């Protein structure tokens, strides 16, 4: 789910896979593993991706469904 959200945000921003890797500081191999769901995202990964996409990190996170 998180991987598809990140990939959708990448496409919406018009960034290639290679450009997202470059801007986020995540190696292409590691980014591929993240987007294929082979490994879990860390907060550092998400922060780098959000910065590369120029969006708040919260846009990448699923809604909690819990009322505050």
N, C-alpha and C positions, 0 to 999 in steps of 0.2 A: 504494500500500500504506500509506504513512504517513498519507495523507489519510483513508483509511477507518478506520485505527486512531484517529486524532484524532476523527473524526466519531462513531465508536462510543463513545468515552470521553465525549464531550459528551452523547450521548443517555443513556448509563448514569448520568451525573451529573444528568440531568434539566434541563440548561441549554438554553435556546433559542439559536439562532444569534446573535441580537442580544445576549443576555446574555453569551455567550462573547466576543464582540467587545468589549463594554464592559469586562469583567473582565480580559481579556488585554491590552488596550491596542492591539489590532490593528484597524484600520478595517474596516468591513463589506466594502468592495470588496476589500481585500487578503486578508481571511479567506476570502472567496468564491473568489478566485483560488487560494489555498492548498488549500482543500478540493476544488476541482475539478481539481487537479493541473496547473494552468496555470503555476505558479511553484513553486520549491522552498522548503521551510521552512528558516529559519535557526535557529541555536541560540537566539537571542533570541526568535524566534517560539515555539519549543517550550517555552522556559522560561516565557514569559508564559501560554501555554495550560495547561501543567502547574500553574502557580500558581493559575490561574483554576479549574481542576478539582480542586484540592487533592490532587494525586497527584504522586509522584516523576516526574521527567522520563523516567527509565528505563522507565516503563510505556508510554511512547509510542514507544520505539525498538524496532526489530526485533532479535531475538536474533542474535548474530553467528555462532553455530554453530561457533565456535572454542573449543577447550578451553584453559583458562588453565594 
